[in-house]
Amino acid sequence: MALPDIYTEGIASGWKVIDAARLTAPQTLEADVAIVGSGAGGGVAAETLALAGLKVLLLEEGALRTSDSFRDMDEARAFRELYQEAGGRATSDGAIAVMQGRSVGGTTTINWTSSFRTPEPTLKHWAEVWQVQGHGVAEMKPWFEKMEQRLDVTLWEAHNANNSVLMRGCKSLGWEVHAIPRNVRGCWNSGYCGLGCPVNAKQSMLVSTIPEALKHGATLVHRLRVRQLQHAGGKISGAVGECLREDGRTPSGTLLTIKARHFIAAGGAINTPALLLRSQLPDPHERVGKRTLIHPVVLSLAQFDERIDPFFGAPQSTASDHFQWKDGATGPMGYKLEVPPIFPGIGAAVLNTFGDDLKREMSALAHTNAVLALLRDGFVDASPGGRVRVAEDGSPLLDYELSDYVWDGVKRAYLSMAELQFAAGAKKVRAAHVDAVYHARWAEAKKAIAELPLQKFRASIFTAHLMGGCGMSQDPKRGVVDSRGRHHQIDNLSVMDGSVFPTSIGANPQLSIYALTAQNASALARELRG
């Protein structure tokens, strides 16, 4: 029996949802607050402000895609419709793949549901090094609790075979390992989180905060590309959005003018810095776009005699912080161990082989496990992150270099992941690296990893976590915004997304964005209501 689509019912009941692809004449929309971006930051801000009685405009470049279109569970369609650049977004040199959402709900619509509080060492580092105020462990606790309750964040103990490899290997080696909290309600355990939840179980912004904002009078405009914020006299005076055609990418020629008392940039840590750069906002200390952090991710592949079926079941339910903080926040680069799901399409890229080798590896997919390492960047001078800039056509570009400090973390992560997989019973293991081959024994794999050339385009690297680029600090010389997300030079502009993080956080960032935005948006609501 088909589940009713909440947007079909909501729009019929009076929700204000505008598909900009259907607009044929210029219009002007006015609100108390205009929010650019509908992901983790934009969705929470929209709900918070609408519940406070403010008139909210939520502006999204991607299209409104709902559970009705997810039920085919088609991988190719999902990447084409739900991901930035149809899943092809990458760093400017193409060396690091970037998995980021582009639809109503942003990346929350296609993430894997892992929901961690910001680690205590990260919050302490922000306060001590980056002059961040009001976001210490005790101050953030009630906001984490609020958003965990709002989005049904609970530990997930039903580990599939893919996650059980990580659990089994860590326990065998005596390493720390734990279950992951997930933001799901009535999960069917299908494993299709990254392709859009077909049963609305994942409590993404698409099915939680955005519908609640719409119930309280907010207006959602999708397929609208906000190119520039207009400003004068230290204030945003308005914005102009390009209406996109049905393809969601080509401008139709129709423009939408936005007027609001306050503007919130919430497009994520690539698109938000790009918007500020295109708008040529005051940036006296040249901070916009700098220190963009990504959690560089590397993989280790293993084959088992047992069936793993890495495409089935909750994508992530176990993690290990054994190597995350053992040398402190500023020692050698730390990393968090998790597993990714592997579907055929993305698997063909992750396996980085071709021809007969690719056929053999794909035929063994049901017996294949991958472990990933989230490398924690941005805590030392040798790991400054990357830089967002804009191309001649205004599109965002991310430059990201890998220092010897990062490569050292990569090598240690390869070793940790391979040791873990052998300890879990793998029959053969190899790093996701074009020069790596499978080894049947840990001693052989250890020797081979030590000899791998650590270079871009040889090591497979990707990221799904974008942070920084509009970092917060009470010192205007060190941050684009203050600790409340308020722009240092523009009175009526806030940033509420992962771009405000001064460093990466060392964990999947969605809950950190939810809680920080809830805190800062609540303060903004009190201010705007007088």
Phi, psi and omega in degrees: 000128183287138176281143178292144179276125187293332181282324176301313180291318183295315180296322178296332181273355176119004176303142180267098180234121183245123172269108185297340178295342182262359180276135182242355180224148179302145177222161173238128177245139181236148181201171170288317183225131173249128183245124180260105182113138187237025179275214186303317179284310183296321181294315179293317179299319181298314180295313183301314184285323178293320179294335177280001177090011180270150177278120190242135170248124179248117189248125185229131179289322180284176182269162172279108175244132185236181184304332178302324182269353180270346191287348173284346178051043183264119185295316182296316179298319182298314180295321181294321188263335192245352185245149173302132178053038178056033181087001183261007179297141181206171172297165188301332179267358178081005187278337183234118178287142182238114179262110186216142184282156178210075176194176176299126187101348177057217182291340178296338179288334186236010179279179188260013169081358181296129189229094182250143169290152177300125182302144181304317179299329179291313180298320178295320179297318179300316182292317186281323187259325189250007177055049175265132182240148173084006182232035175286176183302310182294322182289328181276339186308309181295333180283324172298314181299319180300312183285329175297319178290318182298323188249018175055046180279116179218157177297141179250114186258353182271083186280132173284178184296325181297313178288332179294332176300313180296315180298314183294317182295317179297316181295322178297325182268355182077024180270152175298139177206147184209160175283152183261133170289141181233146179265077182225153177223115181069039183297136178271357176063032183282329182095003186267023183307319184285356181245010184095120184293121184283351183237013177059028178281319178293126183274063175286171176298331180303324186247000184239278188289324182292312175303322180293320176297319180295323177297334182254028168095000177294157175245130177255127174241119180243165190057046178230121181259111177275110185274328191204143170260127179273140185215154176195141176062033178077018179220151171282125181265342180169182178214154176238129179247141175271124173287135181259155179285182181302331179289350177075010184227325185269125177299139180275344185101348178272136181247147178239124179265133183245127174238135181203157175290324184220144179241143176235124173269123184216039184271001182098170192280007166248312185285326180293310176302323179297320178298316180294323178292316178299326183282351180053046176289155178305132180214065190298336182252010175052055181260338186295127179088344181280157178056049172276120186254151189224357191048072177306134184243130173239159189233153168233134183254144180216147173245142183237157172292322181285158175286132178255323182045066188290001180259002186238141177091169181310124188300317181227122177221356176226150179207159177228131174255021184304324183254010188281310186237014186298333178250021181077178183291332188243016174277200174307150188304128177269167180206149178256135180260131176216182172238150171257153167288154177232106173266162185304316183295306180290331178297323180298331177277318182297324183289346177038048171231179179207170178063220183297326178298318179294320177301315181296317182290321179293326178293339179261012186303322182295343180249014186256136173241147170234139170246140179241156174239123173272109181276129189272100184263159171097005184264347180225163182298330180285357178226072186275003184078202182242200184218129173269132173223176181244142177283175182301329180273003177091356180286152184281145174231140178244114173270133179212117178257155181246113182277171176301327177299316179290316180298327175298319176296321178300313182297315180295324178294316175306314181295315180298316183293318180295317179300318179297314182295320175296320179296335179274357176104016179297144177273336174200151188219145170210150173290150174281085188206137187296338180264359183273148173232164179289144174232143183267352181226145182300318182299320179292317181296319180300315180295317182293320180298322180298337183258358181294135174290123182264094185217152171302149179073352173256314172278131176282121182228136174217174174211149171236006185238114180248126184217158176078184182100336172222050190303150179263144175193147175289342179270113181300340178283344185244348183222153175281325181233164175273187186293342177268004180084008181276131180298136185292333184250344184244119189297320188250038178230130173239157171241127182224079175196188183292350180292345181278350182294130179289335176223176165292170183254345181084019177197163176304130197269358191299316182293327176298319179292317179303309186291315180296319179293318179302317180295310184287324179290327177295319177296320179295320180299318179298320181293314184290333178278351176080000000 
